[in-house]
Amino acid sequence: MKTFLNQNIANEIIRLKKEKNAIILAHYYQVPEIQDIADFVGDSLQLSQNAKSTDAEVIVFAGVHFMAETAKILCPEKRVLLPDLEAGCSLADSCPPEAFKKFIEEHPEHVVISYINCSAKIKALSDVICTSSNAVKIVESFPREQKIIFAPDKNLGGYINQITGRNMVLWNGSCEVHDVIKAEEVIRLKIQYPDAKLIAHPECKNIILQLADYIGSTTALLNYSIKDPSKKFIVATETGILHQMRKSSPEKEFIIVTTDEKCSCNDCPYMKLNTLEKLYLSLKNEKPEILLPAELIEAARSPIIKMLELS
């Protein structure tokens, strides 16, 4: 019954999409039925760049709030919708703009590099943005004597410090989905699946990264799982990516590092707020819409453009 209902909703979404000249962007952490109906599936910046390259007038961003903001920043002339406005982000929320502004003032002569998983207001306070894919390159583009603040993810910042030998000042923020992954569970799975490779997102704690066979962004993890000849992978990130991994490599086995004994998952509660039904209603009613002041859009776009120039 649910499959039949979902198909009817999907058909309506397809009809409305054509009627309204809209595109659907879905982050890798969305539920499978949303990923399957999306025009583009990927990481947050990649999705916003995909939207900018189209002539669509309406963007429905099945992701979280900061991602929809980024789409609006890069596509100010388009209407950007988020199926559920409550779909926030623990990492973005861990960096309040007023507190971060004070933090910057306490560290004069520091360049501010912010991970794209932050709010528009934090982007506007930054000198340059980075992604998990290009973070090392962005950091290395500055002279070694340059003092740097890295925000908001302390785990990603610590990983970059380790790789580059830098001593960036780190804002004390983290993603609850990655930060709660326990070394004990990883070790248990490595013992249970000795022939599996552990692949991990750099938002995980250092102890997890030290155990990993490969570390990379969500897209990089997916690409690695496709190209690497291994037949089993232990995956230390959000559950949603398994859908694309299994589609791309149906002959391989993927085991998520669970954080809840009640389910074999590691779900982001915010990502999972978006549903097929909410996506349909958002497209039908053209709301909730992401609205940002023009001056904030301009201020937040500048460090993103700087990143694109450096990378």
C-alpha angles and dihedrals in degrees: 000000000000092000090052092048092047091051091052091050090047091052090052091049090052090050094049092046091059093042094052099035090241136154129206121223118194127189118223090251095063122107114275096252090057092046090051095053096043124107090218131021120190150088120327103261093040090054093051090050089050090053092049090055093058132075092231115136095203128047120196106196113200096195135071134309100267090051092054088047090054090052090052091048092053095037105035092158092059129076110245120202129191114199092218121022089200089068095107130151130247091214095050090044091053089069111061111194097231093049091045092050089054090047090055091049089053090057107051120186091028121129110226116227113181128191111238089243091088138093125275089252092056090048089053090055092051133090095212138000127222138189128218087257098053102025095107092048092049093049092046091052088075123075114263091243091057112109112229137196113204120197154226105344114063093187095054090042092051091049091052091047089054094049097043100034089235127142101217118175106246128213109226099244134123145173110254092214093059101028093059095056106117126220089219091061092046092051091047091054093045089054092045092048105031092167094054125099119228113227118185141184114238090237086077121098118274093252089060092047091052089059094047126107090203134016123196151125119288091266091046091051090051093048092047092052089053097047101036114089093223115118098208131049132184105210121209103193140065118325096237094077090066089075093063093039092054092045092051096042109023091165092061131080122232123195118191119215100242125216097185122062089207095065139024092240147090102208128178103229091209096051090049093056087082113085135175089254093053091047089054093049092046092053093043096049096029092230158148086050126192109234123183130176113257092239091053091049090052094046093047094045094056097069091044090054088047089055092050090051093050096044 
